Amino acid sequence: GHNVGFDVNIMGCEFHRAEINTEVAKRPVLDTCTDVTAGLLKLPGGRGGKYKFPTLSELYSYLFNQSFEEAHNATADVEATTRCFFELIKRTIFTKEELNVTEDYYQRFQEYNLKGISLIGLQHINLKSASEEIKIRQETAGLKNTKSAISDDVKTNFNKARFAHLHNHSQFSVLQSTIAINKLVSNTAKNKLPAVALTDNANMMGAFHFVSAVMNHNKTAKAKIEEALLAHEEHSETEIKPIVGCEFNICENHLDKSKKDNGYQVVFLAKNKKGYYNLAKMSSIAFIDGFYYVPRIDRSIVEKYKDDLMVLSGNLNGEIPSKILNMGENQAEEALLWWKNLFKDDFYLEVMRHQQQDEDRVNKTLIDFAQKHHIKLIATNNTYYLKKEDANAHDILLCVKEGEKQATPIGRGRGYRFGLPNNEYYYKSEDEMKKLFSDLPEAIINIQEIIDKVETYSLHREVLLPKFDIPQEFKDPKDLEDDGVRGENAYLRFLTYEGAKKRYKEITPEITERLDFELLTISNSGYPGYFLIVQDFIAEARKMDVSVGPGRGSAAGSAVAYCLGITNIDPIKYDLL
């Protein structure tokens, strides 16, 4: 076979699960994917500077000077591997010891195959198409028809229910999404959806921008609504509830960096500002303590910072879906119970329909789990781009991230690259999502419960600076009453004009006007303390003979900074802004 070691490992796992003793791993192997065939093709890119192992397509093309048209069709792979194997025998690539043959075997084999090695003539079946045909027959026979079980009340609630996207990645999921935050918000408003979540991968960098963008939209929308009401007119504006979330990589031990463990992708949503702070804390831990290939946390961190958070089970890389596909339903159910016991009614099973067979398999089990353990289902679409036609641009972005060519086929293993399987990962409309989940109405209806659990809050806050200790004569008693900065402004003005006396031979009306304008600007923006702090450590640095530059950037355009000794360039003399 080709890359037989992989097949042996897979078979070994299945034998182990079934508790069947086998000696399959001890059997001799004849493999067309080895260092020997790598040496034949001499393809760069192997580990340690060696040649890389050839894919079946690459080996086939090398041996027969023709392309392998139906790669990864099971029967075609068998036929191609067989032809490659016989051709390698003909070229005496395998030793007689490996083949367990006599010395004259090669001569007889070559004489028998004088015309070359031909295909053995298998009839190829497109397994995907065949599976689809079986699925259609089953549905026609009524084996999977669930719509008849939906009551009229549920249908009514489904028709009234509002959809909201709860699993969205933005540009802050670096090199993974093409969605700009302002576009995410405007698209939500355009679709008149009541809420939208931001769930970037492991980081909270976009949270402030996201909440601010939604708040700005709501401010405008509210004004238009009030204006329409006063005029007794209808309005089409919709206020949006921002839901801050994060998609974390949950590994076994976030401090263990002895082996690669990217963990499972699980979505967390903040119910309020305390929940937001918990997300921020977990994100910091993921990057500072847990980063190994990717930022990671583990269950102990989740247990510590679980308050005021909701959890969605995630995409196919989530713990429960991944275990359904790769380990079995028992292990998946154990994981489900851990999350349910920890988050109670704030844990939801996430169902996605991106037209993928593996999702269909997972969803069937998730629905069974939901019924068995009384966990609510939530319909989501894992969005990485806004429009369906953006799929190609997004794929190019992934190639940039992975350092791959777009021509490299998407898949797993050597010779393949990461990529999304189709163009369904876009921001679907409410109608599209309802159509997708018309047979599972509760997954749409339950979304409102999550929206209702979320409090609206702002992430904006005043600039936090250390309190600068000013001389007593400049202190203003009113500052103690309203936490003002009158004293800091007065002291800054004093230092500025004292410095101006040293910097300029004469303080002209032009200089006074410039300084007063800058001081007023600093006062209005609330930054007098900042200038006092900076001038203090710059002055101290110069006293200690620490090298300090003459100034750079916009600071060099400030006459106040020049008078305070922060910079050594006169912006008035050089007409700097």
ZISUL-V76010 format. One record per residue. N is the residue number from 1. RES is the residue in three letters. D_LAST is the distance of its C-alpha to the last C-alpha in Angstrom with 1 decimal. Layout:
n res d_last
N RES D_LAST
N RES D_LAST
This chain:
n res d_last
1 GLY 72.4
2 HIS 68.8
3 ASN 66.7
4 VAL 69.8
5 GLY 68.2
6 PHE 65.9
7 ASP 69.0
8 VAL 71.0
9 ASN 68.3
10 ILE 68.1
11 MET 71.9
12 GLY 72.1
13 CYS 69.8
14 GLU 72.0
15 PHE 75.2
16 HIS 73.8
17 ARG 72.9
18 ALA 76.4
19 GLU 77.9
20 ILE 79.7
21 ASN 80.5
22 THR 79.9
23 GLU 80.0
24 VAL 77.7
25 ALA 75.2
26 LYS 78.1
27 ARG 79.3
28 PRO 78.7
29 VAL 75.8
30 LEU 75.5
31 ASP 71.9
32 THR 70.3
33 CYS 66.9
34 THR 67.1
35 ASP 65.9
36 VAL 68.7
37 THR 67.4
38 ALA 63.9
39 GLY 65.2
40 LEU 66.7
41 LEU 63.5
42 LYS 61.2
43 LEU 58.1
44 PRO 55.1
45 GLY 53.2
46 GLY 55.9
47 ARG 55.4
48 GLY 55.3
49 GLY 54.9
50 LYS 58.2
51 TYR 58.9
52 LYS 58.3
53 PHE 61.2
54 PRO 61.8
55 THR 61.7
56 LEU 64.9
57 SER 63.3
58 GLU 62.2
59 LEU 65.7
60 TYR 67.5
61 SER 65.4
62 TYR 66.1
63 LEU 69.8
64 PHE 70.7
65 ASN 67.9
66 GLN 67.3
67 SER 64.9
68 PHE 65.8
69 GLU 65.3
70 GLU 66.0
71 ALA 64.2
72 HIS 64.4
73 ASN 67.2
74 ALA 69.7
75 THR 72.8
76 ALA 70.8
77 ASP 69.4
78 VAL 73.0
79 GLU 74.3
80 ALA 71.5
81 THR 71.9
82 THR 75.6
83 ARG 75.2
84 CYS 72.8
85 PHE 75.2
86 PHE 78.2
87 GLU 76.2
88 LEU 75.2
89 ILE 78.9
90 LYS 79.9
91 ARG 77.5
92 THR 78.9
93 ILE 75.5
94 PHE 77.3
95 THR 79.8
96 LYS 83.4
97 GLU 83.0
98 GLU 80.2
99 LEU 82.4
100 ASN 85.6
101 VAL 87.5
102 THR 90.0
103 GLU 89.2
104 ASP 90.4
105 TYR 88.3
106 TYR 85.4
107 GLN 87.8
108 ARG 89.6
109 PHE 86.2
110 GLN 85.0
111 GLU 88.3
112 TYR 88.3
113 ASN 84.7
114 LEU 85.1
115 LYS 83.3
116 GLY 80.2
117 ILE 79.1
118 SER 78.8
119 LEU 77.3
120 ILE 79.9
121 GLY 79.5
122 LEU 78.1
123 GLN 77.3
124 HIS 73.7
125 ILE 72.8
126 ASN 69.3
127 LEU 69.3
128 LYS 66.3
129 SER 68.0
130 ALA 71.3
131 SER 69.6
132 GLU 68.1
133 GLU 71.6
134 ILE 73.1
135 LYS 70.4
136 ILE 71.1
137 ARG 74.9
138 GLN 74.4
139 GLU 72.3
140 THR 74.9
141 ALA 77.6
142 GLY 75.7
143 LEU 75.1
144 LYS 71.4
145 ASN 71.4
146 THR 69.9
147 LYS 68.9
148 SER 72.3
149 ALA 71.7
150 ILE 68.8
151 SER 70.0
152 ASP 69.2
153 ASP 67.3
154 VAL 65.0
155 LYS 64.5
156 THR 63.6
157 ASN 61.1
158 PHE 59.7
159 ASN 59.2
160 LYS 57.3
161 ALA 55.3
162 ARG 51.5
163 PHE 50.1
164 ALA 46.8
165 HIS 45.3
166 LEU 45.4
167 HIS 44.7
168 ASN 41.5
169 HIS 39.2
170 SER 35.6
171 GLN 33.0
172 PHE 32.8
173 SER 36.3
174 VAL 34.7
175 LEU 36.3
176 GLN 39.1
177 SER 37.9
178 THR 36.0
179 ILE 35.4
180 ALA 31.9
181 ILE 31.9
182 ASN 30.8
183 LYS 33.5
184 LEU 36.0
185 VAL 35.4
186 SER 35.4
187 ASN 38.6
188 THR 40.2
189 ALA 39.4
190 LYS 40.7
191 ASN 43.9
192 LYS 44.1
193 LEU 44.8
194 PRO 44.8
195 ALA 43.0
196 VAL 41.4
197 ALA 41.1
198 LEU 38.7
199 THR 40.6
200 ASP 38.5
201 ASN 40.3
202 ALA 40.2
203 ASN 36.5
204 MET 34.7
205 MET 31.2
206 GLY 31.4
207 ALA 32.9
208 PHE 29.9
209 HIS 28.5
210 PHE 32.1
211 VAL 32.9
212 SER 29.6
213 ALA 30.2
214 VAL 33.8
215 MET 32.8
216 ASN 30.4
217 HIS 33.2
218 ASN 35.6
219 LYS 33.6
220 THR 33.5
221 ALA 37.1
222 LYS 38.3
223 ALA 36.8
224 LYS 38.5
225 ILE 41.7
226 GLU 41.8
227 GLU 41.1
228 ALA 44.0
229 LEU 46.3
230 LEU 45.7
231 ALA 46.5
232 HIS 49.5
233 GLU 48.2
234 GLU 48.3
235 HIS 45.1
236 SER 44.4
237 GLU 41.6
238 THR 42.2
239 GLU 40.5
240 ILE 40.1
241 LYS 40.9
242 PRO 38.7
243 ILE 40.8
244 VAL 39.0
245 GLY 41.1
246 CYS 41.2
247 GLU 43.7
248 PHE 44.7
249 ASN 46.8
250 ILE 49.8
251 CYS 51.6
252 GLU 54.7
253 ASN 52.9
254 HIS 49.2
255 LEU 49.6
256 ASP 52.0
257 LYS 50.4
258 SER 53.7
259 LYS 54.0
260 LYS 51.9
261 ASP 52.0
262 ASN 49.3
263 GLY 51.2
264 TYR 51.5
265 GLN 48.7
266 VAL 49.0
267 VAL 46.9
268 PHE 45.9
269 LEU 44.7
270 ALA 43.3
271 LYS 45.2
272 ASN 42.8
273 LYS 39.9
274 LYS 42.2
275 GLY 43.2
276 TYR 39.5
277 TYR 39.2
278 ASN 42.3
279 LEU 41.0
280 ALA 37.8
281 LYS 40.1
282 MET 42.3
283 SER 39.4
284 SER 38.1
285 ILE 41.7
286 ALA 42.1
287 PHE 39.1
288 ILE 39.5
289 ASP 43.3
290 GLY 44.7
291 PHE 42.8
292 TYR 45.3
293 TYR 44.6
294 VAL 43.3
295 PRO 42.1
296 ARG 45.4
297 ILE 47.0
298 ASP 50.7
299 ARG 53.0
300 SER 52.8
301 ILE 49.1
302 VAL 49.9
303 GLU 52.5
304 LYS 50.2
305 TYR 47.4
306 LYS 49.4
307 ASP 49.0
308 ASP 47.6
309 LEU 47.5
310 MET 49.4
311 VAL 50.4
312 LEU 51.1
313 SER 53.3
314 GLY 51.0
315 ASN 51.5
316 LEU 54.1
317 ASN 52.3
318 GLY 52.9
319 GLU 55.5
320 ILE 58.2
321 PRO 57.9
322 SER 57.6
323 LYS 60.7
324 ILE 62.6
325 LEU 62.0
326 ASN 62.4
327 MET 64.5
328 GLY 66.6
329 GLU 66.7
330 ASN 68.1
331 GLN 65.1
332 ALA 62.7
333 GLU 64.6
334 GLU 64.3
335 ALA 60.5
336 LEU 60.5
337 LEU 62.5
338 TRP 60.1
339 TRP 57.1
340 LYS 59.2
341 ASN 60.6
342 LEU 57.1
343 PHE 55.3
344 LYS 58.3
345 ASP 57.5
346 ASP 53.8
347 PHE 54.9
348 TYR 55.1
349 LEU 56.5
350 GLU 54.1
351 VAL 55.8
352 MET 54.1
353 ARG 55.5
354 HIS 53.7
355 GLN 57.0
356 GLN 57.8
357 GLN 61.3
358 ASP 60.2
359 GLU 58.4
360 ASP 61.6
361 ARG 63.6
362 VAL 61.2
363 ASN 61.0
364 LYS 64.8
365 THR 64.9
366 LEU 62.0
367 ILE 63.8
368 ASP 66.9
369 PHE 65.0
370 ALA 63.5
371 GLN 66.9
372 LYS 68.5
373 HIS 66.0
374 HIS 64.8
375 ILE 61.2
376 LYS 59.2
377 LEU 57.9
378 ILE 54.4
379 ALA 53.6
380 THR 50.3
381 ASN 48.8
382 ASN 46.8
383 THR 43.7
384 TYR 41.5
385 TYR 40.4
386 LEU 40.4
387 LYS 42.7
388 LYS 45.9
389 GLU 44.7
390 ASP 41.7
391 ALA 44.3
392 ASN 44.1
393 ALA 40.3
394 HIS 40.8
395 ASP 43.5
396 ILE 41.2
397 LEU 38.7
398 LEU 41.6
399 CYS 42.5
400 VAL 39.1
401 LYS 39.4
402 GLU 42.9
403 GLY 42.4
404 GLU 45.2
405 LYS 46.1
406 GLN 46.7
407 ALA 50.1
408 THR 51.2
409 PRO 53.4
410 ILE 52.4
411 GLY 54.7
412 ARG 55.5
413 GLY 56.6
414 ARG 56.4
415 GLY 55.4
416 TYR 53.6
417 ARG 50.1
418 PHE 48.6
419 GLY 48.0
420 LEU 48.8
421 PRO 52.3
422 ASN 51.6
423 ASN 49.1
424 GLU 49.9
425 TYR 46.9
426 TYR 44.9
427 TYR 43.9
428 LYS 47.2
429 SER 47.9
430 GLU 50.0
431 ASP 52.9
432 GLU 52.7
433 MET 52.8
434 LYS 55.6
435 LYS 57.6
436 LEU 57.2
437 PHE 58.5
438 SER 61.0
439 ASP 63.7
440 LEU 61.9
441 PRO 60.7
442 GLU 60.2
443 ALA 57.3
444 ILE 55.4
445 ILE 56.8
446 ASN 55.8
447 ILE 52.1
448 GLN 51.9
449 GLU 53.2
450 ILE 50.1
451 ILE 47.8
452 ASP 49.6
453 LYS 49.2
454 VAL 45.4
455 GLU 43.6
456 THR 40.2
457 TYR 37.5
458 SER 33.7
459 LEU 31.8
460 HIS 28.8
461 ARG 28.4
462 GLU 26.1
463 VAL 24.1
464 LEU 26.6
465 LEU 25.6
466 PRO 28.0
467 LYS 28.9
468 PHE 27.4
469 ASP 30.2
470 ILE 29.0
471 PRO 31.4
472 GLN 34.1
473 GLU 33.0
474 PHE 29.8
475 LYS 31.5
476 ASP 32.0
477 PRO 35.4
478 LYS 34.0
479 ASP 31.8
480 LEU 35.2
481 GLU 36.3
482 ASP 33.5
483 ASP 31.5
484 GLY 28.6
485 VAL 25.8
486 ARG 26.3
487 GLY 27.3
488 GLU 24.3
489 ASN 21.9
490 ALA 24.0
491 TYR 24.1
492 LEU 20.4
493 ARG 20.0
494 PHE 22.7
495 LEU 21.4
496 THR 17.9
497 TYR 19.6
498 GLU 22.2
499 GLY 19.6
500 ALA 17.9
501 LYS 21.4
502 LYS 21.6
503 ARG 18.3
504 TYR 18.6
505 LYS 21.8
506 GLU 21.2
507 ILE 19.1
508 THR 18.4
509 PRO 17.9
510 GLU 14.4
511 ILE 13.7
512 THR 15.8
513 GLU 14.1
514 ARG 10.7
515 LEU 12.7
516 ASP 14.9
517 PHE 12.4
518 GLU 11.0
519 LEU 14.7
520 LEU 15.8
521 THR 13.6
522 ILE 14.9
523 SER 18.4
524 ASN 18.5
525 SER 17.6
526 GLY 20.2
527 TYR 18.4
528 PRO 19.3
529 GLY 21.9
530 TYR 19.6
531 PHE 17.6
532 LEU 21.0
533 ILE 22.5
534 VAL 19.9
535 GLN 19.9
536 ASP 23.6
537 PHE 24.3
538 ILE 21.8
539 ALA 23.6
540 GLU 26.9
541 ALA 26.2
542 ARG 25.6
543 LYS 28.8
544 MET 30.6
545 ASP 29.4
546 VAL 27.7
547 SER 25.4
548 VAL 21.7
549 GLY 18.9
550 PRO 16.1
551 GLY 13.6
552 ARG 12.4
553 GLY 10.4
554 SER 7.7
555 ALA 9.4
556 ALA 8.3
557 GLY 4.8
558 SER 7.3
559 ALA 9.3
560 VAL 12.1
561 ALA 12.4
562 TYR 12.7
563 CYS 15.3
564 LEU 17.1
565 GLY 17.6
566 ILE 16.0
567 THR 13.9
568 ASN 15.0
569 ILE 12.0
570 ASP 10.9
571 PRO 7.1
572 ILE 8.6
573 LYS 11.1
574 TYR 9.3
575 ASP 6.6
576 LEU 3.8
577 LEU 0.0
